[in-house]
Amino acid sequence: MKSFDKNETAIRMGLSRAVKAGVLKNVREGDRVFYEIRENGLRSIEEWKELKQNFWKKISYRKSGWNGYWCLVIEDIQSNTDERTIFIEYIRKLGFGKLGRGCYIHPYDLSKDVESKAEELNVAKYVKVFISRLASFHNVYEVVREIWDIEDVKRKYMEFTIQYPPALSPWNSGDDKLIAFCHNFIHDFTEIMKSDPVLPAEVLGPNWEGDNALRMLDQFNKTVVPRTKDYVERIMGQPD
């Protein structure tokens, strides 16, 4: 761990905090201690994978263009139940916005995801999903901004692109800074993914800040990630 500029004290403190947080558990075998990832840690990994999968699924829909139809979910699950809490949290993570009491909406057809979750929770009979168009005098731009805090998402993307400009040294030099850079970059982009419903370009307008962030992410994956992998492999291949 010297290659990562970490001494024994820092490593022990980090492991101790991870154990107290329920992410790791220590197992003693004789005079040796091993650390294993716990259910909380595994659950966090799965949640991150699910978040990433949902985000890129909606990005693919966005790139294909929007047909003007909305996915409308109406739920009448009994209040104050674990099933309702889990279901609402799930569709929120999918990016659905609240249109009214028990009514949620998203511009992409995510009906199969919603129905699958409702069946898994055994609440399918209380959930109805419609695919429909906005057929009223309301302006779609105004409706979108009433349901989602688009300006807040835009601000987060702007701050992200300012914080990680391609001129920043880890993009081009300093292998010793790569690990920390990758951690911070991915962590901060993940936080934006949690709040971005990934709406169509047709309702966001031109020059959407998220597009700039995606281009940076593509550059990150093509340049920084391969260098970081090579750096870690070199370290792991060093003799004791």
Accessible surface in RSA format (square Angstrom, percent):
REM  Atomic radii and reference values for relative SASA: ProtOr
REM  Chains: A
REM  Algorithm: Lee & Richards
REM  Probe-radius: 1.40
REM  Slices: 20
REM RES _ NUM      All-atoms   Total-Side   Main-Chain    Non-polar    All polar
REM                ABS   REL    ABS   REL    ABS   REL    ABS   REL    ABS   REL
RES MET A   1   125.51  65.0  84.75  56.1  40.76  97.0  59.13  50.3  66.38  87.9
RES LYS A   2   190.84  93.1 171.93 105.5  18.91  45.0 117.46 105.7  73.38  78.2
RES SER A   3    40.69  34.4  19.43  25.9  21.27  49.0  16.55  35.2  24.14  33.8
RES PHE A   4    50.57  25.3  35.38  21.9  15.19  39.5  40.87  24.8   9.70  27.8
RES ASP A   5   133.63  93.6 112.86 112.3  20.77  49.1  34.38  80.9  99.25  99.0
RES LYS A   6   104.52  51.0  98.77  60.6   5.76  13.7  44.44  40.0  60.08  64.0
RES ASN A   7    99.75  68.8  88.55  85.6  11.20  27.0  41.04  98.8  58.71  56.7
RES GLU A   8   111.15  63.8 102.97  77.9   8.19  19.5  45.75  88.5  65.41  53.4
RES THR A   9    87.70  62.4  85.06  86.2   2.64   6.3  51.02  68.5  36.68  55.5
RES ALA A  10    41.05  37.7  29.42  45.4  11.63  26.5  34.47  48.5   6.59  17.5
RES ILE A  11    54.50  31.0  47.16  35.1   7.34  17.7  53.68  38.7   0.82   2.2
RES ARG A  12   154.89  65.0 149.73  76.3   5.16  12.3  54.08  73.9 100.81  61.1
RES MET A  13   103.02  53.3  98.92  65.5   4.09   9.7  82.52  70.2  20.49  27.2
RES GLY A  14    27.38  33.8   0.00   N/A  27.38  33.8  21.87  60.0   5.51  12.3
RES LEU A  15    50.74  28.3  49.37  35.3   1.37   3.4  50.24  35.3   0.50   1.3
RES SER A  16    49.26  41.6  42.53  56.8   6.73  15.5  29.06  61.9  20.21  28.3
RES ARG A  17   144.40  60.6 139.67  71.2   4.73  11.3  70.21  96.0  74.18  45.0
RES ALA A  18    22.47  20.7  16.79  25.9   5.68  12.9  22.03  31.0   0.45   1.2
RES VAL A  19    41.59  27.4  35.93  32.5   5.66  13.6  35.93  31.2   5.66  15.4
RES LYS A  20   175.10  85.4 136.82  83.9  38.28  91.1  89.72  80.8  85.38  90.9
RES ALA A  21    68.46  62.9  36.50  56.3  31.96  72.7  49.08  69.1  19.38  51.3
RES GLY A  22    10.27  12.7   0.00   N/A  10.27  12.7   9.99  27.4   0.27   0.6
RES VAL A  23    58.60  38.6  58.60  53.0   0.00   0.0  58.60  50.9   0.00   0.0
RES LEU A  24    34.41  19.2  34.41  24.6   0.00   0.0  34.41  24.2   0.00   0.0
RES LYS A  25    90.00  43.9  89.25  54.8   0.75   1.8  34.27  30.8  55.72  59.4
RES ASN A  26    81.41  56.1  63.15  61.0  18.26  44.0   3.55   8.5  77.86  75.3
RES VAL A  27    48.43  31.9  44.96  40.7   3.47   8.4  48.43  42.1   0.00   0.0
RES ARG A  28   164.17  68.9 134.93  68.8  29.24  69.6  54.90  75.0 109.27  66.2
RES GLU A  29   108.69  62.4  95.98  72.6  12.71  30.3  36.21  70.0  72.48  59.2
RES GLY A  30    69.10  85.2   0.00   N/A  69.10  85.2  44.90 123.2  24.20  54.2
RES ASP A  31   133.20  93.3 103.06 102.6  30.15  71.3  44.27 104.2  88.93  88.7
RES ARG A  32   154.68  64.9 150.46  76.7   4.22  10.0  47.41  64.8 107.27  65.0
RES VAL A  33    57.15  37.6  30.71  27.8  26.44  63.7  30.71  26.7  26.44  71.7
RES PHE A  34    83.10  41.6  79.83  49.4   3.27   8.5  83.10  50.4   0.00   0.0
RES TYR A  35    88.31  41.2  57.14  32.5  31.17  81.1  29.95  22.5  58.36  71.9
RES GLU A  36    82.83  47.6  78.00  59.0   4.84  11.5  31.04  60.0  51.80  42.3
RES ILE A  37    71.41  40.6  55.56  41.4  15.86  38.2  55.56  40.0  15.86  43.0
RES ARG A  38   108.72  45.6 103.76  52.9   4.96  11.8  10.84  14.8  97.88  59.3
RES GLU A  39   128.48  73.8 122.75  92.9   5.73  13.6  46.13  89.2  82.35  67.2
RES ASN A  40    68.63  47.3  65.76  63.6   2.86   6.9  14.02  33.7  54.60  52.8
RES GLY A  41     3.37   4.2   0.00   N/A   3.37   4.2   2.56   7.0   0.81   1.8
RES LEU A  42    89.15  49.6  88.78  63.5   0.37   0.9  88.91  62.4   0.24   0.7
RES ARG A  43   120.81  50.7 115.60  58.9   5.21  12.4  51.21  70.0  69.60  42.2
RES SER A  44    65.52  55.4  59.14  78.9   6.37  14.7  31.53  67.1  33.98  47.6
RES ILE A  45    74.68  42.5  71.42  53.2   3.26   7.8  74.64  53.8   0.04   0.1
RES GLU A  46   100.11  57.5  96.49  73.0   3.62   8.6  44.51  86.1  55.60  45.4
RES GLU A  47    81.30  46.7  75.40  57.0   5.90  14.0  25.00  48.4  56.30  46.0
RES TRP A  48    91.63  36.8  87.46  42.3   4.17   9.8  87.82  46.8   3.81   6.2
RES LYS A  49   104.15  50.8 101.03  62.0   3.12   7.4  56.72  51.1  47.43  50.5
RES GLU A  50    67.67  38.8  64.89  49.1   2.78   6.6  20.76  40.2  46.91  38.3
RES LEU A  51    23.33  13.0  19.71  14.1   3.62   9.1  22.89  16.1   0.44   1.2
RES LYS A  52    80.78  39.4  80.78  49.6   0.00   0.0  39.52  35.6  41.26  43.9
RES GLN A  53   121.48  67.9 111.63  81.6   9.85  23.4  36.57  77.8  84.91  64.4
RES ASN A  54    12.32   8.5  11.84  11.4   0.48   1.2   2.24   5.4  10.08   9.7
RES PHE A  55     2.96   1.5   1.96   1.2   1.00   2.6   2.64   1.6   0.32   0.9
RES TRP A  56    95.82  38.5  90.55  43.8   5.27  12.4  80.16  42.7  15.66  25.4
RES LYS A  57    59.55  29.1  51.31  31.5   8.24  19.6  40.50  36.5  19.05  20.3
RES LYS A  58     6.47   3.2   6.47   4.0   0.00   0.0   1.18   1.1   5.29   5.6
RES ILE A  59     8.21   4.7   8.21   6.1   0.00   0.0   8.21   5.9   0.00   0.0
RES SER A  60    55.66  47.0  49.65  66.3   6.02  13.9  45.04  95.9  10.63  14.9
RES TYR A  61    79.06  36.9  77.12  43.9   1.94   5.1  50.97  38.3  28.09  34.6
RES ARG A  62    36.27  15.2  25.81  13.2  10.46  24.9   5.45   7.5  30.82  18.7
RES LYS A  63   162.82  79.4 123.80  76.0  39.02  92.9  83.24  74.9  79.58  84.8
RES SER A  64    98.18  83.0  57.03  76.1  41.15  94.8  38.37  81.7  59.82  83.8
RES GLY A  65    40.76  50.3   0.00   N/A  40.76  50.3  24.62  67.6  16.14  36.1
RES TRP A  66    45.57  18.3  20.46   9.9  25.11  59.0  22.60  12.0  22.97  37.3
RES ASN A  67   106.28  73.3  83.55  80.7  22.73  54.7  43.80 105.4  62.48  60.4
RES GLY A  68    15.30  18.9   0.00   N/A  15.30  18.9  10.78  29.6   4.52  10.1
RES TYR A  69    87.42  40.8  85.39  48.6   2.04   5.3  46.12  34.7  41.30  50.9
RES TRP A  70     8.72   3.5   8.08   3.9   0.64   1.5   6.66   3.6   2.06   3.3
RES CYS A  71     0.83   0.6   0.00   0.0   0.83   1.9   0.00   0.0   0.83   0.9
RES LEU A  72    33.76  18.8  33.76  24.2   0.00   0.0  33.76  23.7   0.00   0.0
RES VAL A  73     0.00   0.0   0.00   0.0   0.00   0.0   0.00   0.0   0.00   0.0
RES ILE A  74    69.30  39.4  68.40  51.0   0.91   2.2  68.40  49.3   0.91   2.5
RES GLU A  75     9.97   5.7   1.85   1.4   8.11  19.3   0.00   0.0   9.97   8.1
RES ASP A  76   108.05  75.7  99.34  98.9   8.71  20.6  21.91  51.6  86.14  85.9
RES ILE A  77    10.82   6.2   4.42   3.3   6.40  15.4   4.42   3.2   6.40  17.4
RES GLN A  78   137.62  77.0 126.17  92.2  11.45  27.3  45.60  97.1  92.02  69.8
RES SER A  79    65.73  55.5  56.31  75.1   9.42  21.7  27.73  59.0  38.00  53.2
RES ASN A  80   153.60 105.9 110.15 106.5  43.45 104.6  38.61  92.9 114.99 111.1
RES THR A  81    34.83  24.8  28.38  28.8   6.45  15.4  34.60  46.5   0.23   0.3
RES ASP A  82   110.19  77.2 105.39 104.9   4.81  11.4  22.38  52.7  87.82  87.6
RES GLU A  83    71.68  41.2  71.68  54.2   0.00   0.0  15.65  30.3  56.03  45.7
RES ARG A  84    62.36  26.2  62.36  31.8   0.00   0.0   1.66   2.3  60.69  36.8
RES THR A  85    86.80  61.7  79.86  81.0   6.94  16.5  60.82  81.7  25.98  39.3
RES ILE A  86    76.20  43.4  75.13  56.0   1.07   2.6  75.16  54.1   1.04   2.8
RES PHE A  87     0.00   0.0   0.00   0.0   0.00   0.0   0.00   0.0   0.00   0.0
RES ILE A  88    26.15  14.9  26.15  19.5   0.00   0.0  26.15  18.8   0.00   0.0
RES GLU A  89    87.78  50.4  82.33  62.3   5.46  13.0  33.10  64.0  54.68  44.6
RES TYR A  90    29.16  13.6  26.79  15.2   2.37   6.2  13.04   9.8  16.12  19.9
RES ILE A  91     0.00   0.0   0.00   0.0   0.00   0.0   0.00   0.0   0.00   0.0
RES ARG A  92   109.50  46.0  97.19  49.5  12.31  29.3  36.25  49.5  73.25  44.4
RES LYS A  93    85.75  41.8  73.76  45.3  11.99  28.5  58.14  52.3  27.60  29.4
RES LEU A  94     1.53   0.9   1.53   1.1   0.00   0.0   1.53   1.1   0.00   0.0
RES GLY A  95     8.98  11.1   0.00   N/A   8.98  11.1   8.79  24.1   0.19   0.4
RES PHE A  96     4.49   2.2   0.00   0.0   4.49  11.7   0.00   0.0   4.49  12.9
RES GLY A  97     1.27   1.6   0.00   N/A   1.27   1.6   1.27   3.5   0.00   0.0
RES LYS A  98    96.48  47.1  81.54  50.0  14.94  35.6  31.87  28.7  64.61  68.8
RES LEU A  99    86.03  47.9  57.77  41.3  28.26  71.0  58.91  41.4  27.12  73.0
RES GLY A 100    30.24  37.3   0.00   N/A  30.24  37.3  30.21  82.9   0.03   0.1
RES ARG A 101   232.75  97.7 201.21 102.6  31.54  75.1  76.43 104.5 156.33  94.7
RES GLY A 102     6.53   8.1   0.00   N/A   6.53   8.1   5.78  15.9   0.75   1.7
RES CYS A 103    19.64  14.9  19.64  21.9   0.00   0.0  10.45  26.5   9.19   9.9
RES TYR A 104     4.88   2.3   4.88   2.8   0.00   0.0   0.00   0.0   4.88   6.0
RES ILE A 105    15.37   8.7  15.37  11.4   0.00   0.0  15.37  11.1   0.00   0.0
RES HIS A 106     0.00   0.0   0.00   0.0   0.00   0.0   0.00   0.0   0.00   0.0
RES PRO A 107     3.08   2.2   0.02   0.0   3.07  11.1   0.02   0.0   3.07  19.1
RES TYR A 108    11.06   5.2   8.04   4.6   3.01   7.8  11.06   8.3   0.00   0.0
RES ASP A 109    84.66  59.3  66.42  66.1  18.24  43.1  29.32  69.0  55.33  55.2
RES LEU A 110     1.15   0.6   0.85   0.6   0.30   0.8   1.15   0.8   0.00   0.0
RES SER A 111    16.93  14.3  16.93  22.6   0.00   0.0   4.90  10.4  12.04  16.9
RES LYS A 112   171.78  83.8 165.82 101.7   5.96  14.2 110.10  99.1  61.67  65.7
RES ASP A 113    29.36  20.6  23.33  23.2   6.03  14.3   6.34  14.9  23.01  23.0
RES VAL A 114     0.00   0.0   0.00   0.0   0.00   0.0   0.00   0.0   0.00   0.0
RES GLU A 115    81.05  46.5  79.63  60.2   1.42   3.4  25.77  49.9  55.28  45.1
RES SER A 116    67.22  56.8  60.73  81.0   6.49  15.0  27.32  58.2  39.90  55.9
RES LYS A 117    35.96  17.5  34.38  21.1   1.58   3.8   6.51   5.9  29.46  31.4
RES ALA A 118     1.71   1.6   1.71   2.6   0.00   0.0   1.71   2.4   0.00   0.0
RES GLU A 119   118.94  68.3 100.18  75.8  18.77  44.7  29.99  58.0  88.95  72.6
RES GLU A 120   122.23  70.2  85.60  64.8  36.63  87.2  45.39  87.8  76.84  62.7
RES LEU A 121    26.53  14.8  17.55  12.6   8.98  22.6  21.66  15.2   4.87  13.1
RES ASN A 122   131.60  90.8 117.95 114.0  13.65  32.9  26.22  63.1 105.38 101.9
RES VAL A 123     8.27   5.4   8.27   7.5   0.00   0.0   8.27   7.2   0.00   0.0
RES ALA A 124    45.66  42.0  35.01  54.0  10.66  24.2  35.70  50.3   9.96  26.4
RES LYS A 125   160.09  78.1 126.86  77.8  33.24  79.1  85.94  77.4  74.16  79.0
RES TYR A 126    85.10  39.7  82.95  47.2   2.16   5.6  53.06  39.9  32.04  39.5
RES VAL A 127    17.35  11.4   1.97   1.8  15.38  37.1   1.97   1.7  15.38  41.7
RES LYS A 128   116.34  56.8 112.05  68.7   4.29  10.2  83.86  75.5  32.48  34.6
RES VAL A 129    34.09  22.4   3.38   3.1  30.71  74.0   3.38   2.9  30.71  83.3
RES PHE A 130    93.59  46.8  89.40  55.4   4.19  10.9  93.59  56.7   0.00   0.0
RES ILE A 131    81.98  46.6  53.50  39.9  28.47  68.6  53.50  38.5  28.47  77.3
RES SER A 132    42.21  35.7  38.17  50.9   4.04   9.3  32.38  69.0   9.83  13.8
RES ARG A 133   136.20  57.2 114.76  58.5  21.44  51.1  34.35  47.0 101.85  61.7
RES LEU A 134    71.74  40.0  43.57  31.2  28.17  70.8  47.02  33.0  24.72  66.5
RES ALA A 135   101.48  93.3  57.62  88.9  43.87  99.8  68.74  96.8  32.75  86.7
RES SER A 136    62.13  52.5  28.47  38.0  33.66  77.5  40.40  86.0  21.72  30.4
RES PHE A 137   183.21  91.7 146.29  90.6  36.92  96.1 158.51  96.1  24.70  70.7
RES HIS A 138    94.82  51.8  83.08  57.7  11.74  30.0  47.75  49.2  47.06  54.8
RES ASN A 139    69.85  48.2  61.18  59.1   8.67  20.9  17.61  42.4  52.24  50.5
RES VAL A 140    38.59  25.4  35.01  31.7   3.58   8.6  35.01  30.4   3.58   9.7
RES TYR A 141   100.70  47.0 100.65  57.3   0.06   0.1  66.39  49.9  34.32  42.3
RES GLU A 142   107.63  61.8 102.61  77.6   5.02  11.9  38.35  74.2  69.27  56.6
RES VAL A 143    18.38  12.1  18.37  16.6   0.01   0.0  18.37  16.0   0.01   0.0
RES VAL A 144     0.01   0.0   0.01   0.0   0.00   0.0   0.01   0.0   0.00   0.0
RES ARG A 145    96.32  40.4  75.14  38.3  21.19  50.4  47.76  65.3  48.57  29.4
RES GLU A 146   144.73  83.1 105.98  80.2  38.76  92.3  45.86  88.7  98.87  80.7
RES ILE A 147    29.03  16.5   5.39   4.0  23.65  57.0   7.26   5.2  21.78  59.1
RES TRP A 148    23.16   9.3  18.12   8.8   5.03  11.8  22.16  11.8   0.99   1.6
RES ASP A 149    98.47  69.0  81.87  81.5  16.60  39.3  40.10  94.4  58.36  58.2
RES ILE A 150     5.02   2.9   3.40   2.5   1.62   3.9   3.40   2.4   1.62   4.4
RES GLU A 151   105.34  60.5 100.43  76.0   4.90  11.7  59.51 115.1  45.82  37.4
RES ASP A 152    39.31  27.5  34.99  34.8   4.32  10.2  10.61  25.0  28.70  28.6
RES VAL A 153     5.89   3.9   5.89   5.3   0.00   0.0   5.89   5.1   0.00   0.0
RES LYS A 154    73.83  36.0  73.83  45.3   0.00   0.0  21.16  19.0  52.67  56.1
RES ARG A 155   108.34  45.5 106.24  54.2   2.10   5.0  60.02  82.0  48.32  29.3
RES LYS A 156    60.62  29.6  57.32  35.2   3.30   7.9  31.79  28.6  28.83  30.7
RES TYR A 157     2.30   1.1   2.30   1.3   0.00   0.0   0.00   0.0   2.30   2.8
RES MET A 158    80.18  41.5  79.71  52.7   0.47   1.1  67.10  57.0  13.08  17.3
RES GLU A 159    87.53  50.3  83.82  63.4   3.70   8.8  39.07  75.6  48.46  39.6
RES PHE A 160     5.76   2.9   3.00   1.9   2.76   7.2   5.32   3.2   0.45   1.3
RES THR A 161    27.20  19.3  19.76  20.0   7.43  17.7  13.07  17.6  14.13  21.4
RES ILE A 162   129.00  73.4 113.87  84.8  15.14  36.5 119.45  86.0   9.56  25.9
RES GLN A 163   103.65  58.0  87.85  64.2  15.80  37.6  33.59  71.5  70.06  53.1
RES TYR A 164     7.56   3.5   7.56   4.3   0.00   0.0   7.14   5.4   0.42   0.5
RES PRO A 165    44.64  32.5  44.22  40.3   0.42   1.5  44.64  36.9   0.00   0.0
RES PRO A 166    60.29  43.9  55.77  50.8   4.52  16.4  55.99  46.2   4.30  26.7
RES ALA A 167    92.84  85.4  61.11  94.3  31.73  72.2  69.02  97.2  23.82  63.1
RES LEU A 168    67.91  37.8  64.08  45.8   3.83   9.6  67.70  47.5   0.21   0.6
RES SER A 169    50.81  42.9  41.65  55.6   9.17  21.1  37.67  80.2  13.14  18.4
RES PRO A 170    11.02   8.0  11.02  10.0   0.00   0.0  11.02   9.1   0.00   0.0
RES TRP A 171     8.40   3.4   1.75   0.8   6.65  15.6   1.75   0.9   6.65  10.8
RES ASN A 172   113.57  78.3  82.94  80.1  30.63  73.8  33.20  79.9  80.37  77.7
RES SER A 173    60.96  51.5  55.43  74.0   5.53  12.7  42.98  91.5  17.98  25.2
RES GLY A 174    30.65  37.8   0.00   N/A  30.65  37.8  21.09  57.9   9.56  21.4
RES ASP A 175    53.39  37.4  47.53  47.3   5.86  13.8  14.93  35.1  38.46  38.4
RES ASP A 176   103.93  72.8  78.58  78.2  25.35  60.0  33.21  78.2  70.72  70.5
RES LYS A 177   107.45  52.4 103.88  63.7   3.57   8.5  62.54  56.3  44.90  47.8
RES LEU A 178     0.01   0.0   0.01   0.0   0.00   0.0   0.01   0.0   0.00   0.0
RES ILE A 179    60.10  34.2  58.66  43.7   1.44   3.5  59.00  42.5   1.10   3.0
RES ALA A 180    60.39  55.5  53.29  82.2   7.10  16.1  59.12  83.3   1.27   3.4
RES PHE A 181    11.97   6.0   7.45   4.6   4.52  11.8  11.38   6.9   0.58   1.7
RES CYS A 182    14.94  11.3  14.94  16.7   0.00   0.0  12.05  30.5   2.88   3.1
RES HIS A 183   119.52  65.3 109.59  76.2   9.93  25.4  86.19  88.8  33.33  38.8
RES ASN A 184    68.85  47.5  67.63  65.4   1.22   2.9   9.67  23.3  59.18  57.2
RES PHE A 185     0.04   0.0   0.04   0.0   0.00   0.0   0.04   0.0   0.00   0.0
RES ILE A 186    73.99  42.1  72.16  53.8   1.83   4.4  73.95  53.3   0.03   0.1
RES HIS A 187    93.83  51.3  87.76  61.0   6.06  15.5  65.17  67.2  28.65  33.3
RES ASP A 188    38.70  27.1  35.93  35.8   2.77   6.6  12.82  30.2  25.88  25.8
RES PHE A 189     6.67   3.3   6.67   4.1   0.00   0.0   6.67   4.0   0.00   0.0
RES THR A 190    14.20  10.1  14.20  14.4   0.00   0.0  11.34  15.2   2.85   4.3
RES GLU A 191    74.43  42.7  69.39  52.5   5.04  12.0  29.11  56.3  45.32  37.0
RES ILE A 192     9.21   5.2   9.14   6.8   0.07   0.2   9.14   6.6   0.07   0.2
RES MET A 193    14.00   7.2   8.55   5.7   5.45  13.0   0.87   0.7  13.13  17.4
RES LYS A 194   122.99  60.0  95.14  58.4  27.85  66.3  57.08  51.4  65.91  70.2
RES SER A 195    41.03  34.7  19.09  25.5  21.93  50.5  28.75  61.2  12.27  17.2
RES ASP A 196     9.47   6.6   6.71   6.7   2.77   6.5   0.38   0.9   9.09   9.1
RES PRO A 197     3.05   2.2   2.68   2.4   0.37   1.3   3.05   2.5   0.00   0.0
RES VAL A 198     4.17   2.7   1.52   1.4   2.64   6.4   4.17   3.6   0.00   0.0
RES LEU A 199     1.31   0.7   0.84   0.6   0.46   1.2   0.84   0.6   0.46   1.2
RES PRO A 200     0.82   0.6   0.73   0.7   0.09   0.3   0.82   0.7   0.00   0.0
RES ALA A 201    49.23  45.3  44.01  67.9   5.22  11.9  44.19  62.2   5.04  13.4
RES GLU A 202    83.93  48.2  67.87  51.3  16.06  38.2  53.67 103.8  30.26  24.7
RES VAL A 203     0.22   0.1   0.22   0.2   0.00   0.0   0.22   0.2   0.00   0.0
RES LEU A 204    17.90  10.0   2.78   2.0  15.12  38.0   3.04   2.1  14.86  40.0
RES GLY A 205    21.56  26.6   0.00   N/A  21.56  26.6  18.43  50.6   3.12   7.0
RES PRO A 206   122.84  89.5  97.12  88.5  25.72  93.5 109.06  90.0  13.78  85.7
RES ASN A 207   139.61  96.3 108.39 104.7  31.21  75.2  39.47  95.0 100.13  96.8
RES TRP A 208    19.95   8.0  16.16   7.8   3.79   8.9  11.95   6.4   8.00  13.0
RES GLU A 209    33.39  19.2  33.39  25.3   0.00   0.0   0.03   0.1  33.36  27.2
RES GLY A 210     2.28   2.8   0.00   N/A   2.28   2.8   2.28   6.3   0.00   0.0
RES ASP A 211    41.28  28.9  39.59  39.4   1.69   4.0  13.06  30.7  28.21  28.1
RES ASN A 212    56.67  39.1  54.69  52.9   1.97   4.8  13.37  32.2  43.30  41.8
RES ALA A 213     0.00   0.0   0.00   0.0   0.00   0.0   0.00   0.0   0.00   0.0
RES LEU A 214    31.23  17.4  26.70  19.1   4.53  11.4  26.91  18.9   4.32  11.6
RES ARG A 215   150.70  63.3 142.23  72.5   8.47  20.2  76.07 104.0  74.63  45.2
RES MET A 216    16.92   8.8  16.21  10.7   0.71   1.7  11.94  10.2   4.98   6.6
RES LEU A 217    18.72  10.4  18.72  13.4   0.00   0.0  18.72  13.1   0.00   0.0
RES ASP A 218    67.69  47.4  64.65  64.3   3.04   7.2  20.27  47.7  47.42  47.3
RES GLN A 219    68.57  38.3  65.84  48.1   2.73   6.5  20.55  43.7  48.03  36.4
RES PHE A 220     1.88   0.9   1.88   1.2   0.00   0.0   1.88   1.1   0.00   0.0
RES ASN A 221    75.35  52.0  64.95  62.8  10.40  25.0  21.53  51.8  53.82  52.0
RES LYS A 222   144.25  70.4 120.38  73.9  23.87  56.8  79.49  71.5  64.76  69.0
RES THR A 223    55.80  39.7  49.35  50.0   6.46  15.4  53.90  72.4   1.90   2.9
RES VAL A 224     0.00   0.0   0.00   0.0   0.00   0.0   0.00   0.0   0.00   0.0
RES VAL A 225    35.78  23.5  35.06  31.7   0.72   1.7  35.78  31.1   0.00   0.0
RES PRO A 226    57.17  41.7  52.93  48.3   4.23  15.4  56.78  46.9   0.39   2.4
RES ARG A 227    63.73  26.8  60.09  30.6   3.64   8.7  50.95  69.6  12.78   7.7
RES THR A 228    15.67  11.1  15.67  15.9   0.00   0.0  15.67  21.0   0.00   0.0
RES LYS A 229   128.28  62.6 123.78  75.9   4.50  10.7  74.25  66.8  54.03  57.5
RES ASP A 230    75.98  53.2  74.37  74.0   1.61   3.8  15.70  36.9  60.28  60.1
RES TYR A 231    22.44  10.5  22.44  12.8   0.00   0.0  16.83  12.6   5.61   6.9
RES VAL A 232    48.70  32.0  48.70  44.1   0.00   0.0  48.70  42.3   0.00   0.0
RES GLU A 233   116.48  66.9 105.47  79.8  11.02  26.2  43.68  84.5  72.80  59.4
RES ARG A 234   128.98  54.2 115.42  58.8  13.56  32.3  74.38 101.7  54.60  33.1
RES ILE A 235    23.68  13.5  17.71  13.2   5.97  14.4  17.71  12.8   5.97  16.2
RES MET A 236   147.63  76.5 117.99  78.1  29.64  70.6 100.04  85.1  47.59  63.0
RES GLY A 237    62.45  77.0   0.00   N/A  62.45  77.0  34.19  93.8  28.26  63.3
RES GLN A 238   102.42  57.3  85.76  62.7  16.65  39.7  28.50  60.7  73.92  56.1
RES PRO A 239   126.97  92.5  99.35  90.6  27.63 100.4 111.20  91.8  15.77  98.0
RES ASP A 240   194.46 136.2 121.04 120.5  73.42 173.6  74.14 174.5 120.32 120.0
END  Absolute sums over single chains surface
CHAIN  1 A    15368.7      12945.5       2423.2       8202.8       7165.9
END  Absolute sums over all chains
TOTAL         15368.7      12945.5       2423.2       8202.8       7165.9
